[in-house]
Amino acid sequence: MLHKNVVKKFGDLTTIANLNITVEDKEFLVLVGSIRLRKTTALRLLAGLEEISDGE
């Protein structure tokens, strides 16, 4: 799975900008970071649970 320059907006608020990630078959993805860094939003985008505002 390849995602390039992914952007997620909620109205006028851009919550994720220029997310680039590649996950190969049989690989696991772990996102680590402080609270409010939009980790859950990024995972929801990658899983197809949220609609990508822009990007591939």
LOMI-894435 format. One line per 5 residues: number of its first residue (from 1); their letters; for each residue x, y, z of C-alpha. Coordinates in steps of 0.2 Angstrom, whole numbers, plus 2048, in hexadecimal, padded with zeros to 3 digits. Example, Ala and Ser with C-alpha at 12.3 -4.5 7.8 and 13.67 -1.06 7.14 Angstrom:
LOMI-894435
1) AS) 83E 7EA 827; 844 7FB 824
//
This chain:
LOMI-894435
1) MLHKN) 800 800 800; 807 811 7FB; 800 822 800; 808 832 7FA; 805 844 7FF
6) VVKKF) 7F5 83F 809; 7EC 84E 810; 7DD 84D 81C; 7D2 85C 81F; 7C3 85E 82B
11) GDLTT) 7BB 86E 823; 7C8 87B 822; 7D4 872 82F; 7E2 868 828; 7E6 85A 834
16) IANLN) 7F2 850 829; 7FD 857 81B; 809 84E 810; 808 83D 818; 813 831 80E
21) ITVED) 813 81E 813; 816 80D 80B; 811 7FD 813; 816 7ED 80A; 80C 7DD 80B
26) KEFLV) 80E 7D4 81C; 816 7E3 824; 80F 7EB 834; 80D 7FE 837; 80F 806 847
31) LVGSI) 80D 819 84A; 815 820 85A; 813 831 860; 80C 83E 86D; 7FA 841 86F
36) RLRKT) 7F1 84B 862; 7FD 847 854; 7EF 840 849; 7F5 82E 84A; 7E3 827 84B
41) TALRL) 7DE 832 83C; 7ED 82B 832; 7E9 819 836; 7D6 81C 831; 7DC 824 821
46) LAGLE) 7E7 815 81D; 7D9 809 821; 7CD 812 816; 7C2 817 825; 7C4 829 821
51) EISDG) 7C4 832 810; 7D4 839 80A; 7D2 84C 806; 7E1 84C 7FA; 7EF 841 7F4
56) E) 7F1 82F 7EE
//
